[in-house]
Each structure stands twice: as structure tokens, then as C-alpha cells.
Amino acid sequence: MPPPADIVKVAIEWPGAFPKLMEIDQKKPLSAIIKEVCEGWSLGNHENFALQIADATNFYITEKNRNDIKNGSILRLTTSPYQTAVQLHERIQSSSMDAKLESLKDLASASRDITFAQEFINLDGISLLTLMVESGTDFGDLLSFTLTAFVELMDHGIVSWDTFSVAFIKKIASYVNKSAMDTAVLQRSLAILESIVLNSQDLYHKVAQEITIGQLIPHLQGTDQDIQTYTIAVINALFLKAPEDKRQVDEHIVDILNCPLTEMAHILAQKQLRSIILSNVIRSPTAINAEMAHQLYVLQVLTFNLLEDRMMTKMDPQDQAQRDIIFELRRIAFDVECEPNNSGSIEKRKSMYTRDYKKLGFINHVNPAVDFTQIPPGMLALDNMLYFARHHQDAYIRIVLENSSREDKHECPFGRSSIELTKMLCEILKVGELPSENCPEFHPMFFTHDRSFEEFFCICIQLLNKTWKEMRATSEDFNKVMQVVREQIMRALTVKPNSLDQFKSRLQNLSYTEILKIRQSERMNQEDFQSRPILELREKIQPEIMELIKQQRLNRLCDGTCFRKISSRRRQDKFWYCRLSPNHKVLHYGDLEESPQGEVAHDSLQDKLPVADIKAVITGKDCPHMKEKGALKQNKEVLELAFSVLYESDEYLNFIAPDKHEYCMWTDGLNALLGKEMTSEYTKSDMDTLLNMEMKLRLLDLENIQIPEAPPPIPKEPSNYDFVYDCN
């Protein structure tokens, strides 16, 4: 007879004694179990003891997590969280440096447990640590472990970041501003400053007053990628939380973060931030890890978001300064000087302007300013046009004159094209949207130029004109041309060019003819058969294909996935793994110290959730971990990757998938386990692909074409590689 479900067999350790094997009744109060264990070793005052998981985490067993204890678990009897907190609170104030150092090491390790952290914080432990930092008497390892313990305690979200003093911020900032500082201290200090900025709008100004770009730049010039990552994270945090009202910002660090777009390139050039990131980070011999890639992506997004103001600003047709820009475009294109007011009649001048504005490709020939009242792209389109005319004058003049000499219906309107292209580029680069929490995708080429967006536009406007000619387009084909140009740009970006020149070269290989070939190839691969017998056969075999997809999803769950833990403080390298048992009965999951290089074995995952206990699968904004994280609620991409498994009455297992593919695999697989319909976009895509393949195979079979059961053999490896090419 199997043992009762509430009885768990475990081993319990106690220093200096042989481990005990015993059965724990999960129905009994935890205090009664601890008392029984203490009596077995003749230990009194059982209320001063507690049980821990005997692994690298050393987390305490509580009434909330006691159900995580599984058969075969190894536990450790130890002092209670309160007693440990009291002892460490006293020991870290010891006059002996050696005793103090050891106690701070223990504190840094114990603080990862929220049960201990709560007790230590209740003893006003955070205040004690901040006073130790403010006093400035500790240094080296003492300071390093003090800051580590502080970061771990704050990471639980129990104490508000608004409670810290200016003196504490000044001290932490001083560690960052010093030219030579212990790596561990510098790393923790940068992490603390980032958290303060992200979690306290009031203290944001205090940090901004203490930190300058000039003081952060040396940390980017080193070789430690972790320090570089934390440094860029601080810059991103300041960037992200900068106040809306630029006039109220102290011009100390956030001059680079809140200046108008027209000043941005100048200040970046002064501070050399972009070029330093390019040479010391992006082009460093060290491979860029996922966290650094994410921070570079965030910086890229936030930099492009500076364009949002201009993108959403309408042109004022009565503003003479803005109208002068249009006059400048006309002057450069046609090499004309501004005519004096008395030169010719008003009607003659208007007629001349109208003719030139038509050649420039504006929609409104009489008053081109009206073209820039559409938002987006607003004034950003005019900025791009002026940049192109001034910095690529030959190309600009060639495009305008070339099109003005064509027939009206075949000319590529430069003005209209520039406006629509600017709008398209803003959509592609998601200007104005918050960065995603899970995206590590950044484009190195945007770090190679101080005015990368404008240069990006200049390349693309020349591409548009080239594609227009290749398509022999007319004004009626304008939208078709824009669709082809978008496809060319997107395909060129997928290879992540290292420079704008590489991007331009890639576009040269994506001519309109090449795009047609790619489309034709994709269309053949996605051929849809519409005849009635084919449709009937498709419908007949569809359930079989759906079952195949279901099995694939379940197999994917059996392989398991590593999920990143995201805290309110920042992205951290903390992971957990979840996988389905081969018999599809249990979900195994558990925490990991680092991202695994392959599958994680079932027996290494301590926690289990029977599939029979799962009540529902919840997605998006309805997930409890999305409701808790206010900042993430604004992030559409994170919401799209969130899902939760509801079990028992109100218990949840919360996930944020690493990408859309894993999200669809898991939500489909969990729905399949529950006997529900798989509704993800990948299910439809896989169904179409497999159905088309099956239909083609059956049609080949009708033609008596033999399809081998086994794939052809792989060619043997050559005996030597001494190949010679005869040039003659």
C-alpha cells in the first residue's frame, strides 16, 4: 500500500550528529514537527530552531512553502530566522574586524531568503547597514559584503527606496566616481544607484546631481563586461526616468538625457559616449552576453525615443523659421537665391514657387507646410529632408532633378516619399514605445554615427528612389513601392549589419528583382490548393495533423525551458527551469544558479505540480504577476509573454516566456494537457505548413513518384583538405 499523500520521508541534519531519517506529517503544525526533531537530539527551547533546505539556497521552511518538501529531501535543523537575525545584527557591529567580516559574509548569504530578510529588516537592519556605509569606516571586503547584503535585502521589495538619505546616496555615488575602486564595490554601487533611480522619482534628482557622464565613461573603458553592463544600466535608468518638463531638470548629468534633439548629437559628441560604447563594448574582443545586449537595446530604444517630440509636432504654417527650412530645400535643389520682394509680381513669384514645390514632390504645391501637419511623422520628416539636402547634397540634387525631368505620372515625389518613409522608419524602430523587458536585440550600426537615424533615412530615401525606377512605378503605385521598400529594409536589418555601409551594401543585393524571386519562392512553399477535392482531403486529414502538433507541443514541454526571473529592481541573472514529466502527469520545476547549457534532469528539480491539480491557464494582463508589477503593465511586449498556471484555489505558477515561440509552445502544451483548444498563432502556422506538405506528398504519390522512407546518406568526410584550384 502506498504511503499517505501527507506523509513525506526526509533526512534531517544537525551539526556534529548523524542525520536522522524521519517521516513528516504535513497536516501537523510546523512548530510541532520542529519540537519533535529537537527532542530527538535532546535540544530545548525548540521555538529558537527552524528547518532549512540543505542546498545552496539554505532557504527556511515555513508554513507557506512547506508543501515544497518532497520525498527524499534533505533538511537541516538550524537556529530560527529571528535568532539568526539577532545574532548577525549584533555580530556585524563587532569591534573585531575578522568577526565583522565573517558575519557580513553570512549576512550577505542569508539575506537571499525572504523569511530571514523580513526578520532582519524588522530589527531595523537596513538602517544599520546604511549607517555603516555613511560612516565610511569600512573598506575592501567589509564594504563589499555590506553592499551585497544591502542589495539582497532590498531586492525583496519589503522596504521602499524613498526612505534613503542624501548622505547615503552621496556615499554610494562617491564609490562610483572614484577612479580606482574594488570591482565588487563598484558593481554593487552601480546596481544600487540604478535601483534608486528606477524606484524613486524623488531621489532621481539627488542621483542626477551626484553622477556625471564624465565620471561614468571610465567604467565603460575598462575590460570588465559586468561593470560596463551596470554602467550602461545606470545611464538607461536615468534616461528612462527623466522628468517630462525639461526646464526643471538639473543640467548635470541629464543634459545628455533631456536635451532637445537638435542638441543631442553635439552633446553626445562632446561626451564621446557613443564612440566609447562602440569601441570598448560593441567592438570589444569579448563576446557580448545577453544582459549587455539587452542594455544596449534599451539605450538604442531610448535614444530613438528622443525623436518622439519632433515626430508628434505639427508644423505651424505661419512660423517663418519653419517655412525657411522649406525655402532652404528649394534653394539647395535648384541653386536659386531668395528673390527680393520687389522682383516681379506677386503672382509670378507664387507661380515660380508652386512650380518648384511640385518638382520637390510636395502634395500641397501652394503651401508645402500643410504636408507636415500630419502626425506622425510631423516635423521629423522635415528635419530628415534638410539633413539629407545639407549632408548628402549631390544625392539630394540628383534625386530631385532626375524626377522633375520625368513625366508627371512616373516621377517619384521626394517630399511625399520622405514624409511616408520617415513614418515607416519610426514604425520599424518603434519610436515612442517603451523598451521590452526581454529583448536582447540591438543593431550595432546605430552606434556607429552620431546622427544614425538621419543617416538611416538618407540611405533608405535613395533606396526608395532606386526601387521606384526598378518597378517603373507611377503615382498610382506609390503604396506598392512603399511595401517593397519596407520589405527590403526589414530583410536587410535581419542580418544585423555592423555598420551603415554594410547595411547599404545589403540593400544593394536586395533589388526589386531579388525581392520578386524571394516572394515567388515563398509563395511556392506556401502554395494553397483551392480545388474542391483538395479542400475536402485537407479537412479530412486535419484532425490527424492537429494531433501531431499536440504531440509536438507536449514533447516540447517534456524538454523543458529555462525562464528568467524578473524582479522589481532590475533584470538579474536568476533563472528557474520547468519541464513536463515523460508520462505527462507532473510539472517539475526549480531554481537555477545560472542558465543551463542543455536540458535539466527531473531529479534536480525539487518542486512538483501534478497536472491533475491545474485548474486553468491564464495569459496577459490577467496574470497575477502582471497585476503586481505596475511598470510592466505599460509594457505591451512583456504582457504578451506572460502566462500563469492556476492550481488549488488561489495558488499560481507564474511565467514570463523568453520569446514568443516559447510562449506559444507552453500555452499550447498546457491547453493540450487540459483538453482545451490550442489557439496560438504558431498552431495555425504549423497547421498550414504541415497540411501543405502532406498534400504535396500525396499528390506526388498519385503521380507514382517514389518517396524514400529514409533520407539519403550523408557524404563521407574527405580524407584530406589539400584542395588546389587550377587558375589555368
N, C-alpha and C positions, 0 to 999 in steps of 0.2 A: 504494500500500500504506500503510495507517495506521501511524503510529509505534508502537513497542513501548509497552506499558502502563506500564513502569517508567521511561520517559523523559519528563521534564517540561521544557517550554520556559518559561524565565523571563527577566526582566530584573533585573540586579543593579546597584545604585547604590553609588557611593563619593564622598564629598565632594570637589569640585574636579575630578572626572573625568566623562567621558561614560559613561552607563550601558552595560553590556555585555549583549548577548543571548547566552544560552548554554543548553545542554541539561544537565539534571541527571539522572544515573542514580541512581534511588532504591535500587539494590542496593549502591552503593558506600557506604563509611562516610562519615558527615557530615564528619569531620575531613579526609578526603581531598578532598572537594569544596571545603571552605574553603581548603585548601592550594592547590588548583588556581586558585581565584579570586584568592588573594593573589599567586601567581606571575604572574598576568596583569597585575597592577598593580605588579609588582616589589616586593612587600611581604614582608619577612622575619618570622620568629617567628609563623608562622601560628597557633600554639596560643593566641596572645593575641587572636585575632579570632573573630567569630561572625557568623551571619546573623540578620537580623530581618525580620519582616513590615513592609513600608513603608506603614503606615497609621496611624490614630490610636492604635492599641494599642501598636505597636512591640514586640510580643512576640517573644521569641527562638525561633529554630528549634532543636529538639532531636531526638534520636533518637525520642522518644515522639510528637512531633507533626509530624514531617517529612512524613508521608503526607497532611497537610492542604494541602501545597503543590499548587496546581493550575496547569494550563497558563495562561500569561498573567499569572501572579502577579508582583508587583514586590517584590523583596527588597532589603535594604540590608546592606552589609558594615560591621560596627562592631566595637568592642572587645568582648571576651568578657565574660560576666556577672561572672566573678571579677575581671577587671581593672577593670571599671566600678565594682564594689562597693568595691574597694580605693581607687580614686581618690575616689569620693564619701565614703568613710569618712574619708579624710584632709581633703578639702576642707571638709566641714561643721564641722571643728574649726579652720578658718582664723581668724586674728585680724582679717582684713578683713571688715567687715560686708557689703559688697556681694558679695564672693566667697562668703561663707557663705550669703547669701540665694539666690544663683543655684544653688548646689549643693543647697540644701534643696528648691528648686523641682524640680530634676532628680531628686532622690531621691523626692519625692512622686509624680512621674510614673512613674519606673522601678519603683517598689515594687508597681505593679499586676501586674507579671509575676512569676509564682511562681518562675521559674528564677533571676531576679535576686534576688528576695526570699530564697531559700534561701542564696545566696552571701553576701548582706549580713548575714543572721542568723548565719551561721557565723562571721563576723568579730566577733560579739558586738555587732552594730549596734543591737539592741533596747536593750541595757543603756546604750549610748552615748546614745541618744535619751532614755531615762528620766532619765539623769543630767542632761542638758541641761534637761529640764523641771523636775527637782527643784531645780536650781541657781537657777532663776527669773531668770536674767540676760537671757533673750530675751523679746521682746515684739512686738506687732504682727504683720507678715507673717512674721517669723522664727519666732515661736511658732506661727502658723497653719500654715505648711508643715511644721514639726516634728511637730505633732499629726496632720496629714494623712498624712504618711509613716508615722507610727506606726500609725494606723488601717488603712492599706492593708497594711502588713506583717502585722499581727495577724489581718487578715481571711483570710489563707491557712490559718490553723489549725495552723501549724507550732509555735508557742510557746504554752505553757499560760498562761492568765490567772492561775493561782495563784501565779506567780512574782514578782508585783509587790509592792513595799514599801508600808508605810503612808504613808511620806513622799510617794511618788508619788501615792497616792490623795488625800491631803490637798491636794496642789498642784492636781490636776485639779479637786477639789471647790471649791477657792478661786476658780477661774475661773468656776464656775457660781454661786457665792454673791455675786460682786461685782455691784453694781448696774449698772455701765456696763462692758461688755466687748465686744471686737470680735466681730462676728456669727460669723465663720468659727471663731474660737477657741471661742466658746460652743457652737456646733453640734458641733464635734469632741469637746469635753469631755463634753457630754451623751451622745454616742454611746459614748465610752469607758466612762463610768460604767454605762451600760445593759449593755454587753458584760461588764463585770466582774461585775455582779450576776447576769446570766443564766448565766455560765460558771464562777463560783467561789462555792460556798456559804460557804467560809471567809471570803472577803473581803466577802461580803454585809454582815456586821455592821459592817465598817470603813466602808463607804459609808454605811450607815444612820446611823452616828454623826456623819458629816460633813454630811449633807444633811437639811434640814427642808422640810416642806411650805411653810412661810412663805417660804423662800428660793427655792422653785421657782415660786410663784404669780406673781411679777412677770414671769417669762418667758412666762406664759400671757396676760398683759395687754397684750403688745405686738401688733404687726401682722404680724410675720414668721411665716407659717404653718409654715415648716420648723422654726423654733425651737420653736414651740408643739407640733409633732408630736414632736420629740425629747424635749421636757419630759414630755409625756404618756407617751411610751415608757419613760422612766426610772421614772415612777410605776408603770406597769404591771409593769415588771421587778421592782421592789421588792415589789409586790403579789403577783406570781406566785411569787416565790422565798421568801416569808416562811416562817419555821420553823413546824413544826406546833405545837410547845409554846409557847403564847403567854406563859407565865410567864417564859421565858428570853429574851424579846425586849427589847432596849433601847428604852425608850419615848421615842425621839427623833423619828424620822420614822414608824416603823411603828406608832405609836399609832393612826394612821388606817387602817393596813392589817391589824391583828391584833386589834382590839378586838372584844368580843362585839357581836352585832347590836344589842342594846338601847342600846349607847353610840354606835353608828356614826353615826346621824343627828345626834346632838349634836355630835360632833367635826367632821363634815363641815360643819355649820352654822358652827362656830367658825372653821374654816379657810377657809370660803367657796369651797372648791374647785369644788363642783358649779355654783354660780351663776356663777362666773368662767368656767368652761368654756362654760356656756350662753350668756353674753352676749358673750364675746370670741372664741369659736371657732364654736359652732353657729350663732349668730345674727349672725355677722360678715358684712359685705358681700362678703368674699372667698369664692368657692365652695370647698367642702370637697373636696380632692383624695382620691384612692384611699387613699394612705398614712395620711392623717389619719382618714379614715372607718374604716380598719382599727383604728387605735389607739383610737378612741372605742368601737368594737365590743368590743375586748379589755377596756377599762375597764368597759364595761357588763356583760360576762360575769363578770368577776372580782368586781364589786360584788355581783351577784346570787348569786355563789358563797358569799358570806358567810352566806347563808341556809341553806347545806347542814347546818351543825351542828344548827340547830333542826329542820330537815326530817328529820334522821335521829335525833332524840332522842325516845324514847318518854316518855309521861307516867307518872309514878310515882303510882299511885292513893293511896298513903299519904302523899304530900307535901302538907302542909297549905297551903303557899304556892301551889302549883299548883291545888289544889282551890278556893282562894279566888277564883281567876280565874273559875271556873265560877259561884261564888256571885255574883260581880260581874255576870256576864252575866244571871243571873236577876234581880238587883236592878234593873238598868237597864231590863230589858224589862217588868217587872211593878210597878216602883216600890214594892218591899217592903223593909223593913228586916230585918236579921238578927234572928230571934226569939231571945230569951233561952232558956237551956237548960231553964228551969222552965215555959215557956209551952206547955201542952198535953202530951199524952202523946207518947212517942217514936213510936208507931205513927201518930199523927195528923200529926206533923211529916214523917215519911217519906212518908206518903201525899200530903202537900202538895208536897213536893219532887218526887216522882215525877210528879205531875200537871204541874208547871211544866216539868220537863225534857222531858216528852213534847211540850208546846207549843213548846219551843225546838227540837224536831226532832232530839234525840239518838237514836241507835239503842238504847243501853242507858239506859232511863229511871231505873233504880235507882242506877246508878253511872256517870255520863257520862264519868268519867275513863278508862274502858276504851276508849271510842271513839278516844282519842288515843294508843293503844299501837300503832297501825298506822303503819309507816314504809315509804316516805314517806306522808303529809306530817308525821307526828309532831306536835310542839309548835308547828310553824309555823302549822298550821291554827288553833290556839287563839289564837296571837298575832294573826292576822288578824281573828278574830272579835272579840277585845277591842278592837282598833284601830277596827273598824267601829262597835262599840257606843259607844265614847267620842267619836269624832271625827265620826260621822255618826249621832248618836243618834236623830234623828227618823226617818230612813230605816230604821234598825235596829228601832225600836219598831213602825213601821208594818208591816214585813215579818213580824215575829213575831206581832203581834196579828191581822193580816189572815189569816194561815194558821191560827192557832189557832181562828179562828171558822168555818173551813170544815169540811166533812165530813172525816172521817179519811182517806178514800182520795184526796181532792182536795187536801189540804194539801201545800205544798212544804216539806219538812223543812229548817229553817235549819241545824241542826247537821250533819246528814249532807251537805247540799249544800255547806256551807263546807269540810268535810273533802275531799270529792271535787273541788271546784273548786280548792282550794289545790294538790292533787296535779296537776291538769290544768295549772295555770299554771306549775308547776315543770317539767313536761314541755315545754311550749311554749317557755319561756325557757331550757331546758336547764341548770337549776340543778345544779351539781356537776360539769359537764363542762368539759374544757379548751377554751379558745378555739381556733377553727380558724386555720390559718396564712394561708388565702387568702380569708377572708370580710371584705368591707368593709361589711357590713350592720349598721347600728346604728339605734336608734329614738330620735329626738330627744326624744320625750315623756318618756322615763325620766330625762332630765336636768333636768326642769322642777320636780321636787319632791324634798325630802329623804327622804321615805318613799314613793318611787314604787311599790314592789311592793305595799305595803299599800293605796295609793290605787287601783292597778290592780285589786286584789282587790275593793275596795268598789264600783267601777263594775261589775265582772263579776258580783258576787253580786246586784246589783239587776237586771242583765240576765237572770240566771238566773230570778229570781222573775217577771219580766215575760214571759219566754218560756214559762215553766210555765203562766201564765194564758192566754196566746195559744193554746197547744196543748191547753188544757183537760185537762191531764195528770192521771193518777192515780199512785199509788205504784208501780204496775207499769210505768209509762212512764219511770221515773227515768233509766235508761241512754239512752233515746231523746232525752230532753231534754238530757242532758249532751253528746250527739253534736251536736245542733243548736247548743248554746251554743259548743262548740269551733269549729264552722264559722263562726259569727258573729264570734268573736274573731279567728280566723285571717284572715278576709276583711277585717276592719277594720284589722288590722295591716299588710296588704299595701300600703296606701296611705301608710304611714309618717306618721301624724299628727304635727304639730309640738307638740301639747300634749295633756294628758289630756282637756281639754274637747273638742278636735277628735275624739279617739278616741270619746268618749261620744256626740258628735253622729253620727259614722259608724255607731255601733251602733244609733242611733235609726232610721236608714234601712235597717237590716238586720233587719227584723221577721221573725217566723216565716213570715208570708205571702210576704215577699220571698224568703226562703230557698227556699220551695217553688217559686216561679217560676223561680229560678236553677237549682234542681235539675231542674225539668221541661225547661227549655231545654237544659241539658247532656245530659239523658237523650235528648232528641230528636236532638241532634247525635251522640250515641254509640249510636244505635239499633242493636240487634243482631237480625239476621234469623235465625230458627231453623228455618224450614221446610226440608224435605229438598232440594228443587230449588235453593234459595238456597245451602244449605251445600255442595252439590256444585259449584255455579258458583264459589263462593268458593275452594274447594280447587283448581279448575282454573286460575283466574287468579292464584293466589297466587305461583307462580314468576315471573310477569311483574312483579308488584308488587315482589317481592324484588329482582329485577334493577334496577328503577327506584330502590329505596332504595340499592342498592350503588353505582349511578352517582352518586347524590346525595352519598354519603359520599366517594367519590373526588374529586368536584368540590370538596367542602369542603376536602379535603387540598390540592388544587391552589391554592385561595385562600390557604391558609396560616394560621398562628396565631402570635401573639406570646406567648411563655412568660416568666414572671418567674423570675429566678434567686434561689434562697433559700439563703443561707449560714448557717453555724452562729452567726454573730454577730447578725444581725438581718435583717429584711426590708429589701431595698435596691432602689433604682430601677435595677436592672440587668436587661436583657432579652436574649432571643435569639429568633430567628424561624426557623420551619421550614415548608417547603411542598413539595408534590409537583410534579414536572415535568408538563407537559401530556400527555406520552406515557406517563406512569405508570411511568417507568423509573428515576428518580433522586429521592432526597430532598435538597433544597437547604436548608442551614441556616447560621446565622452569628450573631454577637453584634451587638447594637444599643446605641447610646448612650442612647436614650430610646424610650418606647413610640411606635410608628408611628401615624399618623393614617389609614392605609389599607393596601393591600397593599404588600408589599416585593418589588421586582423580583428575578428569578432571578439576574441578573448581579451584584447587590450582595451576594449570599450566597456567601461564598468556599468553604464546605465542602460536600462532596457525599457521599452514601451510596447506591450502587446498590441498587435494590430486590432484585436477584438475590442480593446478599450477605446479606440479612436472614435469620436462622435462625429467630427466634421473637419473639413479643411477650409480655412478662412484666408482670403487674399486681400492685398492692397490696404486701403485706409481702415478697414475693419479689424485689422490685426492689432492685438493689444500693445505690441512693442512700437507700432506706428502712432498709436494714440498717446503713448507716454512721451515720445520724442517730438516736441513741438517743432524743433528746427527741421527735422526730417520730413514733417508734414508738408513743408513747402517744396520738397524735392520730388518732383514727379518720377524721376528715374528710380529712386530708392523705393517709392511706393509700388512701382511696377515689379520690383524684385522681391517684395515681402510676402511671406505666407506663414500661417500658423496651423498647428495641429491641436485641435481641442480634444481633451480626454477627461474622463470623470466629469465633475460638474463644472468647475471653472479653472481647470489646470490647462496650461498651454505649453507647447514646444514651439519656440519662435525661430524663424529662419529669415535670413536675407541672402538670396542666391547670389553667387559670384557674377553671373551674367544671365541674359535672357534665355539662353539654351538650357542651362541647369534649372532655371525656374520652371520652364515648360516640362522638362523631364520629370521633375519632382511633383509638380501639381498634377500632371497626367497620371504618374505612377500611383500617387496616393488616392486619387479618384478611382483608378482601376482597382486598387485594393478594396475600396469601399463599395465597389459595384456601381459606381456612378459614371456618367459620360465624360470622356476626355475631350475638353473643349479648347485646348490651347491652339495657337496659330501654327505650331510645329506639327500638330496632329493632321491638320488639313494639308499642309505642305507635304508631309510624308505620305499621306494617303494618295495624293495626286501623283507623286513620283513613283510610288510602288505600283499603283494601278496602271500607269502608262508603261512601265517596264514589263509588267505582266501581260498587258495587251500586245505589246510588240513581240514578246516571246511566243505568244500563242499564234500570232499572225505568221511568224517565221515558221512555226511548226506546220501550219496549213500549207506552206509552200514547200514542205518536205526538206527544209534546211536543218541538218543535224546540228544540234547544240550539245557539245560535250558535257559530260557530267562533272568532270574535273577540269580545273584551269590548266593551261599549258605549263610545262616545266620552266623553271627559272634558268636562264642560260648560265653555264658554268663560268666561274671566275677565270680570267686568263692567267696563264702560268707566269707571265711577266708583263711589265708595263713599259717596256722599252720600245714604244711606238715611234716610228720615224715617218715624217711627211716628206715625200719626194717633191721638191719645189720644181723640178724639171718635168 
